[in-house]
Amino acid sequence: MPRHRTPPALVVAILVAVLAASVAGGWFIASRAAGDAATASAQPEPAEPPYDAGDPADGPPSQADGPPQPAGVPGPATDPVGAGDRATEPAPVPAPTPDSPPAPDQPPTTDPAPSPPPTPTPAPPSQPEPSIAPYQPPPALGIAAEALPPEGRAWSILTAARRTAPPGSQERADLDWIVSFARSAAGPGRPEGRRATARRALRVNAWWYARRGSPDERVIARDPDGVILTYKRG
C-alpha cells in the first residue's frame, strides 16, 4: 500500500494543541491541590482526650463529627483564625452593684461628761437627850383614925351608895368589889390580920364616898403600916 505523508503544518498544529492541553491540565491539578492544602490548614487540630478517656476508636463515632470526607473534596466551611483575621474583643465586665448603700459615717464618740460627786447627806441634827422629870408624888390626903365611921355605919354608907350607882357603871363595880371583899374577910376561920385589914378598908371607902363621892381618878389608900386599903378606880 502506498504511504500517506502528513503535511508538516498539520503536525505542528497537533503538537501545539497537545502542549496546550498539558499545560491546562497541570494548572487545574495544581490549583485543586492548593485549595485542598488551604482547607486542611484552616481546620483546627482536634483536642486531645483526657488521660482517663478511652480510645476513640473503641466506641462508635459521634454524630457531631459526621462521616469522613473523601479525598479531594473540601470540608465544611470554617472560620480560620489567621494573622489577617481580627480577634473578637471580650465584652466589658459590668461593675458590681452594691448590695446595700454604704453606711453613713459615724460621728466620733466623745466621752461622757463626768458626773458630779454625790452630795453628802447632811447628818441629822442631834437630838437632845430626853430629860427625866423628877418624880412628883400624887397629892396625898391624911385621914385621922377618929374621923373614920364605925364599922356598922360604914356598911350602911356603902350599901346605900351601891343602890344608887347606875347598873353596869364603874362605880357600881367598885362598890360591889369592896362589899364582897369585906364580907369574905369577915367570915369564920379567916386570919385576924386579914379581918382587921378588911374592916379598915370598909371604913376608909365609906368615909370617901360619904364626903367626896365616886373619885374621878385612881385613889390608893394605905394604913400607917403601908398596907393598901383600896386600889380600884372609883
C-alpha positions as CSV (number, residue, x, y, z in Angstrom):
1,M,0.0,0.0,0.0
2,P,1.2,3.4,-0.7
3,R,2.1,5.5,2.5
4,H,0.5,8.9,3.0
5,R,2.6,11.6,4.4
6,T,1.2,14.1,6.8
7,P,1.8,17.7,6.0
8,P,4.3,19.5,8.3
9,A,1.8,22.3,9.1
10,L,-0.7,19.7,10.5
11,V,1.9,18.1,12.7
12,V,2.9,21.4,14.2
13,A,-0.8,22.2,15.0
14,I,-1.3,18.9,16.7
15,L,1.8,19.4,18.8
16,V,0.7,22.8,19.9
17,A,-2.8,21.5,20.9
18,V,-1.2,18.7,22.9
19,L,1.1,21.1,24.7
20,A,-1.7,23.5,25.5
21,A,-3.8,20.7,26.9
22,S,-0.9,19.5,29.1
23,V,-0.4,23.0,30.5
24,A,-4.1,23.5,31.2
25,G,-4.3,20.1,32.9
26,G,-1.3,20.8,35.1
27,W,-2.6,24.2,36.1
28,F,-6.0,22.7,37.1
29,I,-4.4,20.0,39.1
30,A,-2.1,22.5,40.8
31,S,-5.0,24.8,41.7
32,R,-7.0,21.9,43.2
33,A,-4.1,20.8,45.3
34,A,-3.5,24.3,46.6
35,G,-7.2,24.6,47.6
36,D,-7.1,21.3,49.5
37,A,-4.0,22.4,51.4
38,A,-5.6,25.7,52.4
39,T,-8.7,23.9,53.6
40,A,-6.6,21.4,55.6
41,S,-4.6,24.2,57.2
42,A,-7.7,26.1,58.2
43,Q,-9.3,23.3,60.2
44,P,-8.3,23.3,64.0
45,E,-6.5,20.3,65.4
46,P,-8.7,18.0,67.4
47,A,-8.4,18.4,71.2
48,E,-6.6,15.6,72.9
49,P,-8.8,13.5,75.0
50,P,-8.1,13.4,78.8
51,Y,-5.8,10.8,80.1
52,D,-8.7,8.7,81.5
53,A,-10.8,8.8,78.4
54,G,-11.0,5.7,76.3
55,D,-9.7,5.2,72.8
56,P,-11.9,7.0,70.4
57,A,-11.5,4.1,68.1
58,D,-13.2,1.7,70.6
59,G,-16.6,3.4,70.6
60,P,-18.8,4.4,67.7
61,P,-18.1,7.7,66.0
62,S,-20.1,10.6,67.3
63,Q,-22.7,12.1,65.1
64,A,-21.1,15.6,65.6
65,D,-18.0,14.5,63.7
66,G,-20.0,13.3,60.7
67,P,-18.8,10.9,58.1
68,P,-15.2,11.3,56.8
69,Q,-14.8,13.5,53.8
70,P,-13.5,11.9,50.7
71,A,-10.1,12.9,49.5
72,G,-10.0,15.9,47.2
73,V,-13.4,17.2,48.5
74,P,-13.3,20.4,50.6
75,G,-14.7,20.1,54.1
76,P,-17.4,22.3,55.6
77,A,-16.6,25.9,55.7
78,T,-15.0,27.1,58.8
79,D,-13.7,30.5,60.0
80,P,-10.0,30.0,60.1
81,V,-8.1,32.1,62.6
82,G,-5.1,33.7,60.8
83,A,-2.9,36.6,61.1
84,G,-5.2,38.7,58.9
85,D,-8.3,37.9,61.0
86,R,-9.4,40.3,63.7
87,A,-9.9,38.7,67.2
88,T,-13.2,39.4,68.9
89,E,-12.8,41.7,71.9
90,P,-14.4,40.4,75.1
91,A,-17.4,42.1,76.4
92,P,-16.7,44.6,79.2
93,V,-17.4,43.2,82.7
94,P,-20.2,45.2,84.4
95,A,-19.3,46.9,87.6
96,P,-20.7,45.1,90.7
97,T,-23.7,46.7,92.2
98,P,-23.5,47.1,96.0
99,D,-26.0,45.0,97.9
100,S,-26.8,47.9,100.3
101,P,-25.9,51.5,100.4
102,P,-22.8,52.3,102.3
103,A,-23.3,53.1,106.0
104,P,-23.1,56.7,106.9
105,D,-20.1,57.9,108.6
106,Q,-20.5,57.5,112.4
107,P,-19.8,60.7,114.4
108,P,-16.8,60.5,116.6
109,T,-17.7,59.2,120.0
110,T,-17.0,61.5,122.9
111,D,-16.5,60.5,126.5
112,P,-19.5,61.4,128.7
113,A,-19.1,64.3,130.9
114,P,-18.0,63.3,134.4
115,S,-20.9,63.1,136.8
116,P,-20.7,65.5,139.7
117,P,-19.7,63.9,143.0
118,P,-22.6,62.8,145.2
119,T,-23.8,65.4,147.6
120,P,-23.1,64.2,151.1
121,T,-26.3,63.6,153.1
122,P,-26.4,66.1,156.0
123,A,-26.2,64.5,159.3
124,P,-29.4,64.6,161.2
125,P,-29.5,67.2,163.9
126,S,-28.5,65.9,167.2
127,Q,-31.5,65.2,169.4
128,P,-31.2,66.4,173.0
129,E,-31.2,63.6,175.5
130,P,-34.5,63.1,177.0
131,S,-34.8,64.7,180.3
132,I,-36.3,62.7,183.1
133,A,-38.7,64.7,185.0
134,P,-38.3,64.4,188.7
135,Y,-40.8,62.2,190.4
136,Q,-43.8,64.2,191.5
137,P,-45.8,62.2,194.1
138,P,-49.5,62.4,193.7
139,P,-51.4,64.5,196.1
140,A,-51.8,62.8,199.4
141,L,-54.6,63.1,202.0
142,G,-54.3,62.0,205.5
143,I,-57.4,60.7,207.3
144,A,-57.3,60.5,211.1
145,A,-58.5,57.3,212.6
146,E,-61.1,59.1,214.7
147,A,-62.7,60.5,211.6
148,L,-63.5,57.1,210.1
149,P,-67.1,55.9,210.6
150,P,-67.7,52.9,212.7
151,E,-68.0,49.5,211.0
152,G,-71.8,49.3,211.2
153,R,-72.1,52.9,209.8
154,A,-69.6,52.1,207.0
155,W,-71.8,49.1,205.9
156,S,-74.8,51.4,205.7
157,I,-73.0,54.1,203.7
158,L,-71.5,51.7,201.1
159,T,-74.7,49.6,200.6
160,A,-76.7,52.8,200.1
161,A,-74.2,54.1,197.5
162,R,-74.3,50.8,195.7
163,R,-78.1,51.0,195.3
164,T,-77.9,54.5,193.8
165,A,-75.0,53.7,191.4
166,P,-76.0,53.2,187.7
167,P,-76.1,49.5,186.8
168,G,-73.1,48.5,184.7
169,S,-71.1,51.6,185.7
170,Q,-67.5,51.5,187.0
171,E,-68.8,53.0,190.3
172,R,-71.2,50.1,190.8
173,A,-68.5,47.6,190.0
174,D,-66.1,49.2,192.6
175,L,-68.7,49.2,195.3
176,D,-69.6,45.6,194.6
177,W,-65.9,44.6,195.0
178,I,-65.5,46.5,198.3
179,V,-68.6,44.9,199.9
180,S,-67.7,41.5,198.6
181,F,-64.1,41.8,200.0
182,A,-65.3,42.9,203.4
183,R,-67.8,40.0,203.6
184,S,-65.2,37.4,202.6
185,A,-62.7,38.6,205.1
186,A,-65.2,38.7,208.0
187,G,-66.2,35.1,207.6
188,P,-65.4,32.4,210.2
189,G,-61.9,30.9,210.1
190,R,-60.3,33.9,208.5
191,P,-57.0,35.2,209.9
192,E,-57.4,38.0,212.4
193,G,-55.0,40.3,210.4
194,R,-57.0,39.8,207.3
195,R,-60.2,40.6,209.1
196,A,-58.7,43.8,210.6
197,T,-57.5,45.0,207.1
198,A,-60.9,44.3,205.5
199,R,-62.7,46.3,208.3
200,R,-60.2,49.2,207.9
201,A,-60.7,49.3,204.1
202,L,-64.5,49.2,204.6
203,R,-64.4,52.3,206.9
204,V,-61.9,54.3,204.6
205,N,-64.1,53.7,201.5
206,A,-67.2,54.7,203.4
207,W,-65.5,57.9,204.6
208,W,-64.5,58.7,200.9
209,Y,-67.9,58.0,199.4
210,A,-69.7,59.9,202.2
211,R,-67.6,63.1,201.7
212,R,-66.3,63.0,198.0
213,G,-68.5,60.6,196.1
214,S,-67.0,58.4,193.4
215,P,-63.5,59.5,192.6
216,D,-62.6,60.5,189.0
217,E,-59.1,59.1,189.2
218,R,-57.4,56.2,190.9
219,V,-57.1,56.6,194.6
220,I,-54.7,54.5,196.8
221,A,-55.4,54.3,200.4
222,R,-52.8,53.0,202.8
223,D,-52.8,52.4,206.5
224,P,-50.0,53.6,208.8
225,D,-48.2,50.3,208.2
226,G,-48.3,50.8,204.3
227,V,-51.0,48.3,203.6
228,I,-53.0,49.3,200.6
229,L,-56.6,49.5,201.5
230,T,-58.1,50.3,198.1
231,Y,-56.6,50.1,194.6
232,K,-59.7,50.2,192.5
233,R,-60.7,53.1,190.4
234,G,-63.8,54.6,192.0
